[in-house]
Amino acid sequence: VAGEFADLCKSDALKKAIQDDMKVQAKAGGLKGFENARGIHVHDELFSVENDLLTPTFKLKRPVAKRVFQKEIDAMYASGLGVVAGQTGLKQG
């Protein structure tokens, strides 16, 4: 995949390559099916203290990250990635 970094982050081919590798690593690590990520979002900006996604000790600010990425989270759940035991339309809590 070639192009600018921001364009690469939006690439379905890149997402598929990452997810395929995650599946290989999950299998090698003995993870169960429910422990695997069903969807990912590749962001084109590094998480940092300056953009308020990390604390000064480089820990993720989860409430801030949830607020910043809520649109992407909702889109993943709406696409069917939140289907659990045959239930659709699950809300992320």
N, C-alpha and C positions, 0 to 999 in steps of 0.2 A: 504494500500500500504506500503510495507516494503522495506528497502534497504538504501543505502547511499543517502545523500541529493542531490548530483548531479544527481544520477539516478532517484530520485523522481521527480526532476524538469523536466526531459525528459519524464515522464510517461504520457501517454494519459489518464489514469484513473484519475490522479491528475488534469489534465487540465479540464477534463469533470466535476469533482466534483466542481472545482472552478467556471466554467462557469454556472453550474446548480445553484449554490448558488447566483451567480451574477444575474441570471434571476429572481430568487425569490425576491432578494432585489430590483431589477429594477421594478418589478411588484408592490411590496409593496410601492415603492416610486413614483409610477404613471408615470414612464418614458414611452415615446413613443418608438415604434420599432426602429426608426432610432437613438435613443439615446443609444441603447444597443451596447456593444462591441460584434463583431462577431467572434473575434479571440483573443487569448492571447498567450504570450510567457512567460514562467516561467524561470527566470534567476537564476542560482545557486550561484551568488555572490551578496551580499548586495550592494546597491548603497551607496557610501561614498565619502567624500572629498578626501581621499587617492587614489581612483581609478578614480578621476576627473569627476565623474558623478554628484556630488553635490557641491554647493558653500559652503563657510565657514558658511553661515547661513542656510544650509541644503535645499536650493532650487535646483530643478532639472536644470541641464545645458542642455537645450533642444537640441541645435545644437550638443553637444558632444554625448548625448544619441542617437540622430538620426544617427550620424556617426557610433557609436559603434554597434547599432542594425539594421543598414540598410539592412543587409542580411536577418534577420528575418522578417523585415517589408515587403521587396520585396516578400519573400516567402508567406506571408499571403495574399498579394494582388494577387499574381500569382495563388494561390489555389482557387480563386473565392470569397474570402471574400470581395473583392472590387467591387462586382457587385452592381450597383446602377441603378435602373429604367431600367433594361434589358441591360445595357451597361457593357461589360466585358473589361478587359485589362486596367482598369483605373490606372493611375500613381499616386503615393502618392506625394504630393507637399510639 
